[in-house]
Amino acid sequence: MALISWGSVAGVAMEALRLARAEGIKIKLLVPKLLYPVSEHMYQDFFASVKRGLVVEQSHQGQLYRVLRMYVNVPEGIESLAKSGSNPILAREVLQRIREMALALQRKLQREPEPQLG
């Protein structure tokens, strides 16, 4: 699991990360200092071990998520969590989405059969 956030909502993402880890969810966070030009290598390294995640941003159109999809191979399980400036994102909202994604990932992993040897 992973979070990417920037700007004023990065603190909210950090709090959600702390709460998720306290619940035993394995999750990491990336807060880029520079949005453009996009550091493709940095994001590719970050996404290498990620199955699910959120791009958390206080932007009703999800601009960072869109920019990332233009320049980086964003994994299928990465979603946008974006809101307009008048509706602040709360850590508990981020945590709830993390919980839902972790549960969905756990269910998926339980359904996948183990490879048969020999």
Sequence and secondary structure as in RCSB ss.txt:
>XXXX:A:sequence
MALISWGSVAGVAMEALRLARAEGIKIKLLVPKLLYPVSEHMYQDFFASVKRGLVVEQSHQGQLYRVLRMYVNVP
EGIESLAKSGSNPILAREVLQRIREMALALQRKLQREPEPQLG
>XXXX:A:secstr
 EEEE GGGHHHHHHHHHHHHHTT   EEE  S  SS  HHHHHHHHTT SSEEEEES TT HHHHHHHHHS   
TTEEEEE  TTS   HHHHHHHHHHHHHHHHHHHHHS      
